[in-house]
Amino acid sequence: MFQAPRNGRSCRTDKDCVKGAWDQQSNGIQTGSCVKFDVLKKTCEISAWCPVESKSTPPRPALLEAAENFTVLIKNNIRFPAFNFFRRNILPNMNDTYLRRCHRRNDSLCPIFRLGDMVQEAGEKFSVMAVEGGVIGILIKWDCNLDRLMYRCLPRYSFRRLDEKESNRTLYPGLNFRYAKYYTVNGVEERTLYKAFGIRFDVMVFGEAGKFSFIQLIIYIGSTLSYYALTTVFLDWLIGTSCYSAEDGQNYSFRKVESVQDKRKYILCVSYVDEDNVRLVKRSQKKRLQDIKPISVQPRKEDTGHLRAVLCLLQPGVNNQDAQPPLDHRAEPMPKANRPAWCKCDCCTPSSLPQEELCCRRSDGACITSSPLFEQLVLRRSLLEAVLLYQNPLSPPAELGHTTALRHCAYRQYIIWRFGDPPNDTHPAIPRCCVQRVREEYPRLDGQYSGFRPSRMVSMEACANGEL
């Protein structure tokens, strides 16, 4: 069977008829099929047959006007387990006398609400909703500040209508239901259908609370600094203040360079005679070493054990086989005619390799090769032979006097003298003027040198593979 389409609503296909659906004015339950009602219209097929009221709206007024003044007492509580906090909206000072006299218009904490006011705050008219019924949602939001100095924890009430007024599924708004009452009259069983309307209240309680915590503040600040990559900048500033000693700052700088160094590039160690510290720079294939900006500046660590041994060898009468002229009569190094622009001491020679373009000075002045100590510690033949013999006591005399071995030993002497103990994973770079002076003192017969090769120290094994 089928029923006549109501309110101009009709179906086109079976998808418009939901199986098992019904509404308040329906004569039955839909089967899910869309059938013809007449030549032009279609309607949903139904099963069974139920009588319905003839009027689409109930008579007005259905309720007494006094029902608008009904009052509702709302009790609720909130719990925040993270803070071990529990609170009720009925305070201890709210006795029966207070509850009888309080009103929401004068007291925002009053938990008693007038029925008409709740419907009005939900944006509805009580005269309409009292007849059709409906569902009112009571939203209670707690806003709590649990700090001792700024304690506040109060509920806020709001109201909204939850049932839909108009939709495809809800053809008739409101909240109502039908029921039948059976009785017997003159031996005949009869029934009366009743339709009841009402207003249902759904209470929803939620809230948020906060409390200051110093530990959480530190964690938040640390997370923010890490997120914006400012931790390194903050640590650099903090260690540079008076809170830390200079030794701690130097150790931090050393560890920082060691941990972030670029493995694809050599870290060169540069020492100038007019500076007390050593510079750490990255090797470049295009820019000359003299002009590269340092990535770190560190104090020089002296190799005291080696210096004491050298000073003992320099004492009069110790391995004094070669006579050295007095220091006051030493010949000063002659300035080079083709002095390059990057040279500051007038003793450097041009080079085609950028990593060899390094002077012994940062500013203009005398060359380190003019120092008497350079002659004594780097070029003195008897000292170099003694150092070689100390390293290999069983070396034949012919090897001790070989110019290649003496040249490499002179390079080592200069590195220990000017760099001390170089930082880990760095490669000391000898200035061009010093390399040229050592080559002049201990030349190679063919005059061919391999040039600068980064290494931690110039070793004796390098003699068989190449030449500096």
C-alpha positions in Angstrom: 0.0 0.0 0.0 1.0 3.6 -0.3 0.0 7.0 1.1 -0.5 10.3 -0.6 2.5 12.6 -0.8 2.4 15.3 1.8 3.7 18.9 1.7 4.6 18.5 -2.0 7.3 15.9 -1.2 7.5 12.9 -3.6 10.1 10.4 -4.6 11.8 9.8 -7.9 13.8 6.6 -7.3 14.1 3.9 -4.7 17.0 5.8 -3.2 14.6 8.5 -1.9 12.7 6.0 0.2 14.7 4.6 3.1 13.6 1.2 4.2 12.3 1.2 7.8 11.9 5.0 7.9 8.8 6.7 9.4 7.8 10.1 10.7 5.2 11.5 13.1 2.6 12.0 10.3 3.3 8.8 8.5 0.6 6.1 8.1 3.2 3.3 8.1 6.8 2.2 7.7 8.5 2.6 4.4 9.5 -0.5 2.5 12.3 1.2 0.4 10.4 1.2 -2.9 9.2 4.2 -4.9 5.8 3.5 -6.6 3.4 5.5 -8.8 0.7 7.4 -7.0 -1.0 8.8 -10.1 0.0 9.7 -13.6 2.3 12.6 -12.6 3.4 11.8 -9.0 5.2 9.0 -7.2 5.3 8.1 -3.5 7.0 5.8 -1.1 5.5 2.4 -0.5 4.6 1.6 3.2 3.7 -1.5 5.1 0.9 -1.6 7.7 -1.5 1.2 8.3 -1.6 3.6 11.3 -4.2 6.3 11.9 -2.8 9.8 12.4 -4.3 13.0 13.7 -6.1 15.0 11.2 -4.5 18.3 12.3 -0.9 19.1 11.4 -0.5 21.2 14.5 -1.9 20.7 18.0 -4.3 23.3 19.5 -2.8 26.4 21.2 -2.2 27.0 24.0 -1.5 23.4 25.1 0.2 24.4 28.3 -0.5 27.0 30.9 1.4 30.2 30.6 2.7 29.7 34.1 4.9 26.9 32.9 7.3 29.6 31.5 8.1 30.5 35.1 9.1 27.0 36.1 12.7 26.9 37.6 15.4 24.3 37.2 18.3 23.6 39.6 21.4 22.4 37.8 23.9 20.6 39.9 27.3 19.6 38.3 30.9 19.2 39.2 34.3 19.2 37.4 37.4 17.2 38.0 41.0 17.8 36.7 43.0 14.6 37.6 46.3 16.2 36.4 46.0 18.8 39.2 44.1 16.5 41.7 41.3 19.1 41.7 37.6 18.7 42.2 34.9 21.4 42.3 31.1 21.6 42.5 29.0 24.4 41.2 27.0 24.4 44.5 29.3 26.2 46.9 29.1 25.6 50.7 27.8 29.1 51.4 24.8 28.5 49.0 22.3 27.4 51.6 18.5 26.9 51.0 17.8 30.5 51.7 20.3 31.7 49.1 18.9 29.2 46.5 15.3 30.4 47.1 16.2 34.1 46.6 19.0 34.0 44.0 18.4 34.9 40.4 20.5 34.7 37.3 19.9 38.3 36.4 21.5 39.5 39.6 23.9 36.7 40.4 26.0 34.9 37.7 26.8 32.1 40.1 23.2 31.2 40.8 22.6 27.6 39.6 18.8 28.1 39.3 17.4 28.8 35.9 14.0 29.9 34.7 12.5 27.7 32.0 11.5 30.7 29.8 14.9 32.3 30.1 16.7 29.1 29.0 14.5 28.8 25.9 15.0 32.5 25.2 18.9 32.2 25.5 18.7 29.3 23.0 17.1 31.7 20.5 13.6 30.2 20.6 10.2 31.3 21.6 8.7 29.6 24.6 5.1 29.9 23.2 6.1 27.9 20.1 8.4 25.4 21.8 5.9 24.7 24.6 3.5 23.4 22.0 5.8 21.5 19.6 8.4 20.4 22.1 12.2 20.2 21.5 15.6 19.5 22.9 17.6 22.1 24.7 21.3 21.6 25.3 22.8 23.1 28.5 26.6 23.7 27.9 28.5 24.2 31.1 32.1 25.3 30.6 34.5 25.6 33.5 37.4 28.1 33.2 39.9 27.6 36.1 43.1 29.2 37.0 44.6 27.1 39.8 47.4 29.5 40.8 47.3 30.6 44.4 47.6 34.3 43.7 45.2 34.3 40.8 42.8 31.6 41.7 39.6 31.5 39.7 37.3 28.5 38.9 33.8 29.4 37.8 31.3 27.7 35.4 29.8 29.5 32.4 26.4 28.5 31.2 25.1 28.6 27.6 22.1 27.1 25.8 21.3 26.0 22.3 18.6 24.0 20.6 19.8 20.5 19.5 16.9 19.1 17.5 16.6 20.1 13.8 13.7 22.3 12.8 13.7 21.5 9.1 15.5 18.7 7.2 14.7 15.8 4.9 14.6 13.4 7.8 12.8 15.6 10.3 9.7 16.8 8.5 8.1 18.0 11.8 10.2 19.8 14.4 9.9 19.4 18.1 9.9 16.5 20.6 6.8 14.4 20.8 5.7 10.8 20.9 2.4 8.8 20.5 0.9 6.1 22.7 -2.4 4.2 22.8 -4.7 3.7 25.8 -7.0 0.6 25.5 -10.4 0.3 27.3 -13.7 -1.6 26.9 -17.0 0.1 26.3 -20.2 -2.0 26.3 -18.1 -5.1 25.8 -16.3 -3.6 22.9 -12.5 -2.9 23.1 -11.6 0.5 22.0 -8.5 2.6 22.1 -7.5 6.3 22.2 -4.3 7.6 20.7 -2.4 10.3 22.6 0.3 12.6 21.3 2.6 14.0 24.0 4.9 17.0 23.6 7.8 17.9 25.9 11.1 19.8 26.3 14.2 17.6 27.0 17.4 19.0 28.5 20.8 17.5 27.7 23.6 18.7 30.0 27.2 18.8 28.7 30.0 19.7 31.1 33.5 20.4 30.0 36.3 22.8 31.0 40.0 23.7 31.0 42.4 24.5 33.9 45.9 25.7 34.2 48.6 26.1 36.8 52.0 27.6 36.6 54.9 25.1 36.7 58.5 26.2 36.6 59.6 22.9 35.3 57.1 23.0 32.5 58.3 26.6 31.7 61.9 25.4 31.3 60.8 22.5 29.1 58.7 24.9 26.9 61.6 27.4 26.6 64.0 24.6 25.7 61.7 23.2 23.1 61.1 26.6 21.6 64.8 27.3 21.3 65.4 23.9 19.8 62.6 24.4 17.3 64.0 27.7 16.1 67.6 26.4 16.1 68.6 29.1 18.7 70.2 26.7 21.2 73.7 27.0 19.8 73.4 30.8 19.8 72.2 30.9 23.4 75.0 28.6 24.6 77.6 30.7 22.8 76.3 33.8 24.6 76.0 32.1 28.0 79.5 30.6 28.0 80.9 33.9 26.8 79.6 35.6 30.0 81.2 35.9 33.4 79.3 32.8 34.6 82.0 30.6 33.1 85.8 30.8 33.2 88.0 31.4 30.2 89.2 27.8 30.4 85.6 26.5 30.1 85.1 28.8 27.1 88.2 27.5 25.4 87.2 23.9 26.0 83.7 24.6 24.7 85.1 26.2 21.6 87.4 23.2 21.0 84.6 20.7 21.4 82.3 22.7 19.2 84.8 22.7 16.3 85.6 19.1 16.8 81.9 18.0 16.6 80.8 20.1 13.6 83.8 20.0 11.4 83.3 19.2 7.7 84.7 15.8 6.9 84.8 16.7 3.2 87.3 19.5 3.7 90.6 19.6 5.6 90.8 21.8 8.7 94.1 23.7 8.5 95.9 25.1 11.5 97.6 28.5 10.9 100.0 30.2 13.3 101.3 33.8 12.8 104.4 35.1 14.6 102.5 38.4 15.5 99.6 36.5 17.2 99.6 34.3 20.3 96.7 32.0 19.2 96.3 29.5 16.4 93.6 29.8 13.8 91.5 27.0 12.4 90.5 27.5 8.8 88.9 25.4 6.0 91.0 24.5 3.1 89.9 26.3 -0.2 90.8 25.4 -3.7 90.3 29.0 -5.0 91.0 31.4 -2.1 94.6 31.8 -0.8 95.2 30.6 2.7 96.4 34.0 3.9 92.9 35.6 3.2 90.6 32.8 4.5 88.6 33.8 7.6 89.0 31.4 10.6 86.2 29.3 11.8 87.8 29.3 15.3 90.7 30.8 17.3 92.3 28.7 20.0 95.2 29.1 22.3 98.4 27.3 21.5 99.2 24.2 23.6 102.9 23.9 24.2 104.7 20.6 23.9 106.8 21.1 27.0 108.4 17.6 26.9 109.8 18.1 23.4 111.0 21.7 24.1 112.9 20.5 27.2 114.7 17.8 25.1 115.6 20.4 22.4 116.9 22.8 25.0 119.2 20.1 26.4 120.5 19.4 22.9 121.2 23.1 22.5 123.5 23.2 25.6 127.2 23.9 24.8 129.2 20.8 24.2 126.2 18.6 23.3 126.6 17.2 19.8 128.6 20.3 18.8 130.0 18.9 15.6 129.1 21.8 13.3 130.3 25.2 14.3 127.6 27.8 14.2 128.4 31.5 13.8 127.5 33.8 16.5 123.9 34.9 16.5 124.8 38.6 16.2 126.7 37.9 12.9 123.9 35.8 11.2 123.0 37.0 7.7 119.6 38.5 7.5 117.3 36.9 4.9 117.2 38.9 1.7 113.9 40.3 0.6 112.5 38.6 -2.6 112.4 40.8 -5.7 109.1 39.2 -6.9 107.3 39.6 -3.6 103.6 38.6 -3.9 100.8 40.9 -2.8 99.7 38.6 0.1 103.2 38.5 1.6 103.8 40.7 4.8 107.4 39.8 5.6 109.1 40.5 2.1 110.6 36.9 2.1 107.8 34.8 0.5 107.9 33.5 -3.1 105.0 33.1 -5.4 103.1 29.8 -5.6 100.5 28.4 -7.9 98.6 26.6 -5.1 96.2 28.6 -3.0 96.9 26.5 0.1 100.6 27.5 -0.1 100.0 31.2 -0.2 100.6 31.8 3.5 102.9 34.2 5.2 104.4 34.0 8.7 102.8 37.3 9.7 99.4 38.8 9.7 100.6 42.4 9.5 103.7 43.9 8.0 107.0 43.2 9.9 110.1 41.2 10.1 110.1 37.6 8.9 110.3 34.7 11.4 113.2 33.2 9.5 115.3 36.2 10.6 114.9 35.1 14.2 117.9 33.5 15.9 115.7 30.8 17.3 114.7 29.8 13.7 118.3 29.0 13.0 118.8 27.2 16.3 115.6 25.2 16.4 114.8 24.6 12.8 117.9 24.8 10.6 120.8 23.7 12.9 122.1 20.5 11.4 123.5 19.0 14.6 120.2 19.4 16.3 118.3 17.8 13.5 120.7 14.8 13.4 120.3 14.4 17.2 116.5 14.4 16.9 116.6 11.8 14.1 119.0 9.7 16.2 116.7 10.1 19.2 113.8 8.8 17.1 115.7 5.9 15.5 118.8 5.1 17.6 119.9 2.4 15.1 119.8 4.6 12.0 123.0 4.4 9.8 125.0 7.6 9.8 124.4 8.0 6.0 120.6 8.2 6.6 121.1 10.8 9.4 122.9 13.1 7.0 120.5 12.7 4.1 119.0 16.1 3.1 115.5 14.7 2.7 115.5 13.4 6.2 116.9 16.6 7.6 114.4 18.7 5.6 111.4 16.8 7.0 112.8 16.9 10.5 113.2 20.7 10.1 109.5 20.9 9.2 108.6 18.9 12.3 110.7 21.2 14.4 109.0 24.3 13.1 105.5 22.7 13.7 106.3 21.8 17.3 107.9 25.2 17.9 105.1 27.3 16.5 102.0 25.1 16.9 102.9 23.1 20.0 100.3 20.3 20.2 97.9 21.1 17.3 94.1 20.4 17.9 92.9 17.0 16.9 92.0 16.4 13.2 93.8 19.5 12.1 96.7 19.9 9.7 99.4 22.5 10.5 100.3 24.8 7.5 103.9 26.0 7.3 104.3 29.6 5.9 105.8 29.9 2.4 108.8 31.8 3.6 109.8 29.1 6.1 109.4 26.3 3.6 111.6 28.2 1.1 114.2 28.8 3.8 114.4 25.2 4.7 114.6 24.1 1.1 117.5 26.5 0.6 119.3 25.0 3.5 118.6 21.4 2.7 117.7 21.3 -1.1 116.8 18.4 -3.3 119.2 17.6 -6.0 116.6 17.6 -8.8 114.9 20.7 -7.4 111.4 19.0 -7.7 109.1 19.3 -4.6 105.6 17.8 -4.3 104.3 20.8 -2.5 101.8 21.1 0.4 100.2 17.9 1.5 97.9 18.0 4.5 98.9 15.7 7.3 98.8 15.6 11.1 102.6 15.6 11.2 105.3 15.2 8.6 106.5 11.7 9.2 109.7 9.9 8.2 107.8 7.5 6.0 106.9 10.5 3.7 110.5 10.6 2.5 110.0 7.6 0.3 106.6 8.8 -1.2 107.1 12.5 -1.9 108.5 15.8 -0.8 107.3 19.0 0.7 
